[in-house]
Amino acid sequence: MQRRKLIKIKTSGQVIKGIGGIYTVKTQNGDTVKCFPRGKLKNIGELFIGDIVDIVLDKEGIIEGVHPRKTQLVRPFVSNMDGIVIVLAPVPKPDMMLVDKLIIGATENGIQPIICINKADMQGADKIAQDVANDYKDIADILVISTQSGQGIDLLMEKIKGKYVCLAGQSAVGKSSLINCIIGEDKLKTGDLSKKGDRGKNTTRHIEIITLLNGTQIADTCGFNKLEIPLFDPSRLSTYYTDFDEYAPDCKFRCCNHYKESDCAVKKAVEEGKIAKNRYERYLQLFIHVEKRWNKRYD
């Protein structure tokens, strides 16, 4: 008696979750399928959450290929998003260098960032909101929110309606609480601060896309306290600082790095308060770091 030959079904879908090399793909007809990557796609970093992939449905789902990405971030490993929501809070202490690095990634991909200061009812939130507004008022939308009272949540939902966005930021700033607040249920585990140095405990162990009834998609990501930007020529760094663009054409040198050069219009704008001094000083720190890495690229 001959065995009945299984019919392989080819389709495509979006990767909405990944844990331990097993990926959940939402197919075109809305079904969710557990899939395993084929060949080189098994390598870490080859598949991003948000990827549109081709799969074959046999005894199990097999991911055979990845469609070209319109956007991507290497940390968090997400792709094809329309926006990034950077979440801060009074505690843990905001890492503004981390914010700058996330904005560099957003700028490189043509993504308009949103900065949310969460825990608005906590002492120090007003000061953080003021500092963020001073540094990023012309760069990102800035919202003050509270997952406890609901403050600012409706405004955030208006800005991301119908889009696919990812949440990013330090551990324990309230990303998972924000998603729970938006969907109205305790779907995701939330965490507290660790006892050492007010650093957040990372309770999100994987990235998962949650789809709302209005079509909005939100990817909750693992919290992190360090982020390395890609290796590139330090002369490119200033191109990611759009707040420099208005003044850079007036620099004496066409390829001015706004660092040690004389007659620099960007440095003059900083002195005149037209560019945030704190943000410029972080730029200098990052420039030195990028330059050192670039000079050692062949070591």
Legacy VTK file of the C-alpha trace (Angstrom):
# vtk DataFile Version 3.0
C-alpha trace
ASCII
DATASET POLYDATA
POINTS 299 float
0.000 0.000 0.000
1.468 3.340 -1.058
1.808 6.164 1.434
-0.139 9.268 0.669
2.244 11.987 -0.465
2.099 15.138 1.643
1.356 18.316 -0.309
3.717 21.160 0.471
2.063 24.559 0.654
4.085 27.671 -0.100
3.020 30.999 1.325
4.433 34.124 2.933
3.882 35.971 6.167
5.336 38.197 8.865
7.637 36.989 11.627
5.900 38.121 14.805
7.865 36.262 17.466
11.100 34.381 17.960
12.301 32.244 20.876
15.260 29.867 20.847
15.427 29.499 17.070
11.693 28.855 16.700
9.759 31.623 14.946
6.061 32.363 14.843
4.902 33.541 11.432
1.528 35.152 10.769
0.527 34.101 7.270
-1.418 36.086 4.691
-4.699 34.464 5.731
-4.146 35.340 9.392
-3.028 31.932 10.670
-0.011 31.678 12.984
2.524 28.949 12.277
5.570 27.743 14.243
8.502 27.758 11.813
12.145 26.785 11.646
14.643 28.627 9.444
16.423 26.799 6.647
20.154 26.897 5.960
22.041 30.094 6.651
18.915 31.701 8.089
19.670 29.712 11.237
22.509 32.131 11.974
21.884 34.695 14.694
20.885 38.009 13.172
19.715 36.593 9.844
16.054 36.796 10.840
14.478 39.905 12.366
11.112 40.254 14.014
8.935 41.984 11.444
10.553 40.275 8.462
8.306 39.248 5.599
9.312 35.686 4.802
8.526 32.883 2.383
7.597 29.638 4.103
6.770 26.091 3.145
4.139 24.259 5.151
4.965 20.552 5.385
5.048 18.545 8.599
6.311 21.816 10.075
6.784 25.347 8.798
10.108 26.049 7.103
11.323 29.611 6.456
13.039 29.596 3.057
13.710 33.247 2.327
13.414 36.825 3.558
11.939 39.676 1.531
13.964 42.929 1.258
13.557 45.063 4.373
12.387 48.663 4.084
13.851 49.494 7.518
15.797 47.666 10.193
17.489 48.152 13.536
20.273 45.843 14.688
19.332 46.270 18.308
16.585 45.622 18.892
16.514 43.150 15.964
13.366 44.431 14.287
12.572 45.254 10.684
10.039 46.987 8.438
8.793 49.213 11.231
7.268 52.635 10.578
8.378 54.161 13.846
10.285 53.716 17.078
8.956 54.697 20.493
11.843 55.377 22.881
10.651 55.022 26.468
12.307 56.827 29.395
11.415 57.129 33.068
12.731 58.964 36.153
13.999 55.602 37.432
16.179 54.032 36.181
18.148 57.197 35.457
17.757 58.047 31.762
20.729 57.218 29.567
20.638 60.027 27.023
23.576 58.601 25.082
21.444 55.509 24.519
18.666 57.769 23.231
21.105 59.444 20.827
22.233 56.064 19.498
18.652 54.909 18.976
17.887 58.139 17.130
20.950 57.598 14.916
19.490 54.218 13.947
16.092 55.793 13.319
17.594 58.604 11.233
19.577 56.140 9.126
16.320 54.329 8.313
14.206 57.431 7.766
12.083 56.675 10.836
10.597 59.527 12.866
11.172 58.692 16.558
8.780 59.329 19.419
10.177 59.838 22.922
7.844 58.899 25.777
8.635 59.929 29.338
6.763 57.289 31.323
5.810 57.318 35.020
4.634 60.919 34.816
3.341 60.719 38.385
6.832 59.976 39.722
9.046 62.672 41.203
11.526 63.991 38.650
9.399 63.303 35.576
8.813 67.025 34.904
12.558 67.748 34.978
13.276 64.897 32.574
10.537 66.091 30.230
12.042 69.582 30.265
15.549 68.274 29.530
14.302 66.012 26.744
12.329 68.859 25.182
15.419 71.053 25.257
17.588 68.423 23.552
15.119 66.876 21.094
12.301 69.349 20.439
13.167 69.610 16.722
14.107 65.943 16.337
11.363 63.800 17.854
7.788 63.937 19.049
7.872 64.093 22.851
5.088 62.768 25.070
4.688 62.536 28.835
2.681 59.455 29.744
1.575 57.331 32.676
0.469 53.741 32.456
-1.071 54.123 35.913
-3.350 57.105 35.228
-3.570 56.772 31.450
-2.095 60.236 30.894
-0.923 60.719 27.319
-1.881 57.207 26.168
-4.644 58.432 23.816
-2.255 60.924 22.203
0.350 58.208 21.717
-2.258 55.950 20.119
-3.210 58.745 17.702
0.406 59.083 16.589
0.965 55.357 15.980
-2.520 54.413 14.681
-2.311 51.968 11.804
1.490 51.841 11.949
3.989 49.209 12.970
6.253 50.546 15.727
8.736 49.062 18.161
9.296 50.070 21.758
12.906 50.504 22.833
14.776 51.639 25.918
16.361 50.597 29.172
15.023 47.775 31.294
12.254 48.667 33.803
11.202 51.923 32.130
7.743 50.430 31.615
7.617 49.163 28.024
5.673 46.020 28.902
3.410 48.014 31.236
2.737 50.394 28.357
1.604 47.556 26.110
-0.553 46.125 28.906
-2.138 49.558 29.304
-2.799 49.863 25.566
-4.391 46.434 25.152
-6.194 46.566 28.480
-4.881 43.327 29.939
-1.818 41.953 31.698
-0.486 40.137 28.657
3.182 40.823 29.344
5.184 40.345 32.515
6.530 43.515 34.077
9.631 43.920 36.186
11.145 46.005 38.960
14.564 47.480 39.543
17.464 45.354 40.639
19.139 46.234 43.901
22.453 47.146 42.251
22.565 50.684 40.958
18.876 51.047 40.079
19.324 49.075 36.887
16.243 47.489 35.477
15.556 43.775 35.506
14.983 42.527 31.981
11.652 40.692 32.067
11.104 40.622 28.291
13.193 37.709 27.007
12.108 37.889 23.398
10.624 40.277 20.854
6.964 39.873 19.981
4.636 41.843 17.729
1.170 42.494 19.121
-1.529 43.493 16.624
-4.418 45.699 17.759
-7.917 45.701 16.299
-7.254 48.955 14.402
-4.293 47.388 12.594
-1.629 49.024 14.753
1.316 46.732 15.469
3.581 47.140 18.485
6.787 45.203 19.073
7.860 44.940 22.686
11.615 44.480 22.874
14.143 43.285 25.415
15.370 46.080 27.655
19.031 46.949 27.353
21.456 49.317 28.995
24.206 49.327 26.376
24.047 49.752 22.610
26.889 49.782 20.095
26.295 51.584 16.827
27.647 50.073 13.578
31.229 50.715 12.514
31.469 53.660 10.112
33.730 56.552 9.114
33.470 59.212 11.863
32.965 61.888 9.203
29.460 60.420 8.727
28.400 60.892 12.341
27.252 64.506 12.008
24.903 63.537 9.156
22.741 61.749 11.724
22.363 64.936 13.766
19.642 66.718 11.841
19.692 69.608 14.320
23.130 70.497 12.891
21.849 70.747 9.312
20.720 74.355 9.496
24.133 75.603 10.595
26.637 73.196 8.977
26.617 74.932 5.539
28.103 78.044 7.200
31.151 76.186 8.559
34.485 77.333 7.129
35.375 73.783 6.041
33.024 71.875 3.760
33.790 68.560 5.520
33.667 70.008 9.033
33.230 67.427 11.779
32.218 70.155 14.275
34.931 68.892 16.598
38.368 70.551 16.530
37.844 72.686 13.425
37.995 76.486 13.606
35.182 78.769 12.407
32.599 76.036 12.970
29.031 77.333 12.663
27.665 74.374 14.633
29.887 75.140 17.627
28.824 78.784 17.365
25.164 77.710 17.382
25.839 75.719 20.554
27.404 78.769 22.207
24.371 80.851 21.241
21.951 78.266 22.650
20.501 77.339 19.250
21.700 73.744 19.603
21.382 71.941 22.945
24.760 71.957 24.700
24.196 68.590 26.410
23.375 66.895 23.123
26.427 68.464 21.427
28.706 67.285 24.255
27.372 63.753 23.839
28.061 64.101 20.119
31.708 64.879 20.903
31.982 61.822 23.173
30.441 59.640 20.508
32.678 61.131 17.793
35.804 60.235 19.785
34.454 56.697 20.330
33.559 56.210 16.662
36.923 57.613 15.553
38.852 55.205 17.821
36.886 52.221 16.549
37.401 53.327 12.935
41.153 53.767 13.382
41.409 50.262 14.886
39.267 48.556 12.257
42.206 46.602 10.817
43.840 45.690 14.145
LINES 1 300
299 0 1 2 3 4 5 6 7 8 9 10 11 12 13 14 15 16 17 18 19 20 21 22 23 24 25 26 27 28 29 30 31 32 33 34 35 36 37 38 39 40 41 42 43 44 45 46 47 48 49 50 51 52 53 54 55 56 57 58 59 60 61 62 63 64 65 66 67 68 69 70 71 72 73 74 75 76 77 78 79 80 81 82 83 84 85 86 87 88 89 90 91 92 93 94 95 96 97 98 99 100 101 102 103 104 105 106 107 108 109 110 111 112 113 114 115 116 117 118 119 120 121 122 123 124 125 126 127 128 129 130 131 132 133 134 135 136 137 138 139 140 141 142 143 144 145 146 147 148 149 150 151 152 153 154 155 156 157 158 159 160 161 162 163 164 165 166 167 168 169 170 171 172 173 174 175 176 177 178 179 180 181 182 183 184 185 186 187 188 189 190 191 192 193 194 195 196 197 198 199 200 201 202 203 204 205 206 207 208 209 210 211 212 213 214 215 216 217 218 219 220 221 222 223 224 225 226 227 228 229 230 231 232 233 234 235 236 237 238 239 240 241 242 243 244 245 246 247 248 249 250 251 252 253 254 255 256 257 258 259 260 261 262 263 264 265 266 267 268 269 270 271 272 273 274 275 276 277 278 279 280 281 282 283 284 285 286 287 288 289 290 291 292 293 294 295 296 297 298
